Amino acid sequence: MLFGPPGVGKRTCLQVASMRGLKTVDLVPTGSNYGERKAAAFRMWQDPVDGVELYGAADLRNHDVPTSGYETVLLLPSRSEYLRRYEECI
């Protein structure tokens, strides 16, 4: 499960992994809000996984991910990009 703020490269990671033969799921288009995306993810996670699946977390939270069988990765922007975005928010 790839976590990170918008623009950090989650979708790019999914595209590269998909081109290399891994099953990937971008959760952004699975719903129009957090609740819908969370429900869609939980439906997907009910089926047994054969091999590796890589998910782009969209706006799911770390505690939404099952604790068994899933690893989480946090992608962060460079320090300069992080500070630029932070300044835009304040």
N, C-alpha and C positions, 0 to 999 in steps of 0.2 A: 504494500500500500504506500503510494507516494503522496506525501503531504507537502505543502508549501504555499506561500502566498501567490496570488496571480502573477503570471509573467516570469516565474522562476524556471520553467522548463519541464514541467510535469508532462505536458502533452508531447513535447519533443522526445522525451524519454520513452513514452508509450509508442510513438511512431517508430523509433529506432528498434525497440524491442520487438514490435510487430513485424518489421521488415526482416528481423533475424529469426522469426519463427515462433516467438512466444505468444501465448494468448494474452491479449491486453484488453482492459475495459476502462474507458474514460467515463466516470460517473456523472460528469456534467450534463450530458444530454439525456440521462435516464429520468429526469424530473425537472419541474420548474421551480422547485424550492427544496430546502433542506429535508423536510419531512418526506417528500416524494423520493428524493435520491437515497435517503437512508432506507426507506422501505424497499426500494429496488435492489439495493446492495444486499439487504438481508435475504431477499428472495433468491438472489444469485448464490449466496453463501450457504444456502440449505442443501444445494446439490454437491455431492462429493467432487473434489478437485482431482483430476488426473494430470499430474505434472505441475508446472509453474504457471501461475496467472499473475499478471501485474496490473494493479488498479491505480488509476489517478483518483485521489480521494475527493476532489471537488471541495465541498464545504463540510464534509463529514469530520467529526472530531475523533481524536485518538481513542477515546473510550468507547466509540461506536464499533471499533474493529474487534472481532473475536480474539480472545487471548490465546487460543490454541490453533496452531497451523498457519498463522499470519505474522509477518514481520512488517514493521513500519519504518519508513525512511523519511526524514525531513530534509527537503531541499530548501536552501536559503540563497537569496541573491548576494552579490558581492557587497562588501561594506558600503562602498560609495552608492550603489543602487539602493540599498536599504535606507541609508541616511537621506537620500533624495526623496524616496517615498514617504519617509517619516515626516520630513519637512512639509510635504504636500498635505499631510493629514492634520497638522497643527495650525 
